[in-house]
């Protein structure tokens, strides 16, 4: 399952994000788009978790939680990475 992570702080690293999701299961890819075309932080990324049951728990537990000073918006994504 691909998970959308929004309201991401520009201070949050891929390692921090991976560690947060790994608390709930196996993590595949983490795709962070650090800058937009205008050079500003995008504020979102995608996390791949191969097991949907683990991904569902991660979404439920991490949505609204603070990471890097921002409350995350987390939901299932319709894109592939």
Secondary structure, DSSP 8 states (H G I E B T S, - for coil): -EEEEES--TT--HHHHHHHHHTSS----EEE----TTSS---EEEEE-S-HHHHHHHHHHHTT-EETTEE-EEEE-S---
